């Protein structure tokens, strides 16, 4: 068991900055390198954060013997190649959500990591967010009785990086970007106390492009319905059209009660500033007037807890509770949801798809 897990970051953008901050809070983890192809980005990222080594080619990072684990924070279309090369180099892998655009790529990533005997962790932080962990405990304890409906909603005013809008790179719109959170949240909440995940039986979706049509052919708003074995229903609302900051909340309804969890705003201040100020909460935009400045933001999301779990899995050799097969199950459901929106009908799972991108099912229908 390594005393310290040395981590290499692949990527240097928004999510990698969060990963680095989260890993700084994890005992037994040390970020030793970062890689980014954009000239100057990795060097600047490393200098600002005291990371000893930086590279413009992540393959040079993978060649280092002092890297145990790599965390991928790069565009979706690059996940598969990077994960497979990391596995071939003997590195454990954590891949940021969503796992990959196509099911074939997911399968290649899983196979590569299994061949190499390395961990493939799937970074779904909602399963580590403190309020949602408490919600899951209530469900497992039977406090709410038999659960029949779970709702999860995530909304903001759009991605922070241009490649998200390019569906050739991202694979889809808001359903792929944020619906992936809800799908794994449902599988986890409705699953067993032993870590088994609930099985999706069928899906139905309604989606459209209402605000961002000038910059994407992807969906920017979606309502997703997932039917699970045992009869429970998951209802997700996803939007890139909400100004004023992130909204992330869940509701669980059972035969003996219900529970509500709001990830962020129960942990925020309420403030008024005539002129505005630097930062309130992710995707907040303007801070002039009334705003809700967050504290311990990434802890509320669950990022440090998530990274601590993956680091401990590497140290102890145990399997992660969010792995590549979970990531694949989410991508399968998203392909089915886009097909449902395209057909205007329910789609049953398992769902077989050879499409390179989930959104191909929707765009091909002419919606």
TIMIGU-788007 format. One record per residue (C-alpha): x, y, z. Coordinates in steps of 0.5 Angstrom, whole numbers, plus 2048, in hexadecimal, padded with zeros to 3 digits. Example, Ala and Ser with C-alpha at 12.3 -4.5 7.8 and 13.67 -1.06 7.14 Angstrom:
# TIMIGU-788007
east:north:up
819:7F7:810 .
81B:7FE:80E .
//
This chain:
# TIMIGU-788007
east:north:up
800:800:800 .
803:807:7FE .
804:80C:804 .
803:811:7FF .
7FF:811:7F8 .
802:815:7F3 .
7FD:818:7EE .
7FE:81B:7E7 .
7F9:820:7E5 .
7F7:820:7DD .
7F4:826:7DC .
7F4:82D:7DE .
7ED:830:7DE .
7E8:832:7E3 .
7E6:82A:7E5 .
7EE:829:7E6 .
7EE:82F:7EA .
7E9:82C:7EF .
7EC:825:7EF .
7F3:828:7F1 .
7F0:82C:7F6 .
7EC:826:7F9 .
7F2:822:7F8 .
7F6:827:7FD .
7F1:825:802 .
7F2:81D:802 .
7F7:81B:807 .
7FC:816:803 .
7FB:819:7FC .
800:81D:7F9 .
7FF:821:7F2 .
806:820:7EF .
805:822:7E7 .
800:825:7E3 .
7FF:825:7DB .
7FC:829:7D6 .
7FD:82A:7CE .
7FB:832:7CE .
802:836:7CF .
803:838:7D5 .
7FD:836:7D9 .
800:830:7DC .
806:834:7DE .
802:839:7E1 .
7FD:834:7E5 .
803:831:7E8 .
806:837:7EA .
800:83A:7ED .
7FF:834:7F1 .
806:831:7F3 .
806:82B:7EF .
80D:829:7ED .
80C:827:7E6 .
808:829:7E0 .
808:826:7D9 .
805:828:7D2 .
804:821:7D0 .
800:81C:7D5 .
804:816:7D3 .
80A:819:7D6 .
807:819:7DC .
805:812:7DC .
80C:810:7DB .
80E:812:7E2 .
80F:80D:7E7 .
80D:812:7ED .
805:812:7EA .
801:80D:7ED .
7FA:810:7EB .
7F8:815:7E5 .
7F1:819:7E6 .
7EE:81B:7DF .
7EB:822:7DE .
7EB:822:7D7 .
7E6:823:7D1 .
7E1:81D:7D1 .
7E4:81A:7CA .
7EB:81A:7CD .
7E9:815:7D3 .
7EA:80E:7D0 .
7F1:80F:7CD .
7F3:812:7D3 .
7F0:80D:7D7 .
7F3:807:7D3 .
7FA:80A:7D3 .
7FA:80B:7DA .
7F8:804:7DB .
7FD:802:7D7 .
802:806:7DB .
800:802:7E1 .
7FD:808:7E4 .
7F6:808:7E8 .
7F1:80D:7E5 .
7EB:811:7E7 .
7E7:814:7E1 .
7E3:81A:7E2 .
7DC:81A:7E0 .
7D9:818:7DB .
7DD:812:7DA .
7DD:812:7D2 .
7D9:814:7CC .
7D8:80D:7C9 .
7D6:806:7CD .
7DC:803:7C9 .
7E1:808:7CC .
7DE:806:7D3 .
7E0:7FF:7D1 .
7E7:800:7CF .
7E8:804:7D5 .
7E6:7FF:7DA .
7E9:7F9:7D6 .
7F0:7FD:7D6 .
7F0:7FE:7DD .
7EE:7F7:7DF .
7F3:7F5:7DB .
7F8:7F9:7DE .
7F5:7F7:7E5 .
7F4:7FF:7E7 .
7EF:802:7EA .
7EA:806:7E5 .
7E6:80B:7EA .
7E0:80F:7E7 .
7E0:816:7EA .
7D8:817:7EC .
7D9:81C:7F2 .
7D1:81C:7F3 .
7D2:815:7F7 .
7D7:818:7FB .
7D4:81F:7FD .
7D2:81F:804 .
7CB:821:804 .
7CA:81B:7FF .
7CE:816:803 .
7C9:818:809 .
7C3:817:804 .
7C6:810:802 .
7C6:80E:809 .
7BF:810:80A .
7BD:80C:804 .
7C1:806:807 .
7BF:806:80E .
7B7:806:80B .
7B6:80D:80E .
7B2:80E:808 .
7AF:807:807 .
7AE:805:800 .
7B1:80A:7FB .
7AD:80B:7F5 .
7AF:812:7F2 .
7B6:815:7F2 .
7B7:81C:7EF .
7BE:81F:7EE .
7BF:826:7EA .
7C5:82A:7E8 .
7C5:831:7E5 .
7C9:836:7E3 .
7CA:83B:7DD .
7CF:837:7D9 .
7D6:834:7D8 .
7DC:838:7DA .
7E0:835:7D4 .
7DE:835:7CD .
7DF:82E:7CB .
7D9:82C:7CF .
7D5:82F:7CA .
7D8:82C:7C4 .
7D5:825:7C4 .
7DA:822:7C0 .
7DF:822:7C6 .
7DA:822:7CC .
7D5:81D:7C9 .
7CF:820:7CB .
7CC:826:7CE .
7C9:827:7D5 .
7C6:820:7D6 .
7CD:81D:7D5 .
7D1:823:7D9 .
7CC:823:7DF .
7C7:81D:7DE .
7CD:819:7DF .
7CD:81B:7E6 .
7C6:81A:7E7 .
7C6:813:7E4 .
7CC:810:7E9 .
7C8:814:7EF .
7C2:810:7EE .
7C6:809:7ED .
7C9:80A:7F3 .
7C3:80D:7F7 .
7BF:807:7F5 .
7C4:802:7F6 .
7C6:7FE:7FC .
7C9:7FF:802 .
7CF:7FB:800 .
7D1:7FF:7FA .
7CD:7FB:7F5 .
7C9:800:7F0 .
7C2:800:7ED .
7C1:7FE:7E6 .
7BE:803:7E1 .
7B8:7FF:7DE .
7B6:805:7D9 .
7B6:80C:7D7 .
7B3:812:7D4 .
7B5:819:7D3 .
7B3:820:7D0 .
7B8:824:7CE .
7B9:82B:7CA .
7BE:830:7C9 .
7BB:837:7CB .
7C0:83C:7CD .
7C7:83A:7CA .
7C5:838:7C3 .
7CA:83D:7C0 .
7D0:839:7C3 .
7CE:832:7C3 .
7CA:82C:7C0 .
7C9:829:7C7 .
7C3:829:7CC .
7C3:82F:7D1 .
7BD:82C:7D5 .
7BB:825:7D6 .
7B6:822:7DA .
7B8:81A:7DB .
7B4:815:7DE .
7B7:80E:7E0 .
7B3:808:7E2 .
7B7:803:7E7 .
7B6:7FC:7E8 .
7B1:7FB:7EE .
7AD:801:7EC .
7B0:807:7EE .
7B1:80D:7EA .
7B7:812:7E9 .
7B5:819:7E6 .
7BA:81E:7E4 .
7BA:825:7E2 .
7C0:828:7DF .
7C1:82F:7DC .
7C7:833:7D9 .
7C2:839:7DA .
7C2:83B:7E1 .
7C5:842:7E3 .
7C8:844:7E9 .
7CC:83E:7EB .
7CC:836:7EC .
7C6:833:7EF .
7C6:82B:7F1 .
7C1:828:7F5 .
7BE:821:7F6 .
7B7:81F:7F9 .
7B5:817:7FB .
7AE:815:7FC .
7AC:80E:800 .
7A6:80B:803 .
7A8:80D:80A .
7AB:814:808 .
7AF:819:804 .
7B6:81D:804 .
7B8:823:801 .
7C0:825:800 .
7C3:82B:7FD .
7CA:82A:7FC .
7CC:832:7FC .
7C7:837:7FE .
7C6:834:805 .
7CE:835:806 .
7CE:83D:803 .
7CE:843:806 .
7C9:849:804 .
7CC:84F:801 .
7CA:856:7FE .
7D0:85A:7FA .
7CE:860:7F7 .
7D5:85F:7F2 .
7D6:858:7F2 .
7DC:854:7F4 .
7E1:84E:7F2 .
7DD:847:7F3 .
7D7:845:7F6 .
7D5:83E:7F3 .
7D7:83A:7ED .
7D3:83D:7E7 .
7D1:843:7EB .
7D2:848:7E5 .
7D1:84F:7E9 .
7D2:850:7F0 .
7CE:857:7F0 .
7C8:857:7F4 .
7C6:851:7F8 .
7CA:84B:7F8 .
7CC:844:7FB .
7D4:844:7FD .
7D5:83D:7FE .
7DA:83A:803 .
7DE:833:803 .
7DB:833:7FC .
7DF:82C:7F9 .
7DE:829:800 .
7D6:82A:7FF .
7D7:827:7F8 .
7DB:821:7FB .
7E1:822:7F7 .
7E6:821:7FC .
7E2:81B:7FF .
7E2:818:7F8 .
7EA:819:7F7 .
7EB:816:7FE .
7E7:810:7FC .
7EB:80E:7F6 .
7F2:810:7F9 .
7F0:80B:7FF .
7EE:806:7F9 .
7F5:806:7F6 .
7F8:806:7FD .
7F4:800:7FF .
7F3:7FC:7F9 .
7EC:7FC:7FA .
7E6:7FD:7F4 .
7E3:804:7F4 .
7DC:805:7F5 .
7DB:809:7EF .
7DF:806:7E9 .
7DF:805:7E2 .
7D9:800:7E1 .
7D5:806:7E5 .
7D8:80B:7E0 .
7D6:806:7DA .
7CF:805:7DD .
7CE:80D:7DD .
7D0:80E:7D6 .
7CB:808:7D4 .
7C6:80B:7D7 .
7C7:812:7D4 .
7C8:80F:7CD .
7C1:80C:7CE .
7BE:813:7D1 .
7C0:816:7CA .
7BD:811:7C6 .
7B7:812:7CA .
7B7:819:7C9 .
7B8:818:7C2 .
7B2:813:7C1 .
7AD:816:7C6 .
7AC:80F:7C9 .
7AF:80B:7CF .
7B5:807:7CE .
7B7:801:7D2 .
7BD:7FF:7D5 .
7C2:7FB:7D3 .
7C3:800:7CD .
7C8:7FE:7C8 .
7CC:804:7C4 .
7D1:805:7BF .
7D1:80C:7BF .
7D7:810:7C0 .
7D3:815:7C4 .
7CD:815:7C8 .
7CA:81B:7C5 .
7CA:817:7BE .
7C3:814:7C0 .
7C0:81B:7C1 .
7C3:81E:7BB .
7C2:819:7B6 .
7BA:819:7B8 .
7B9:820:7B5 .
7B6:822:7BC .
//
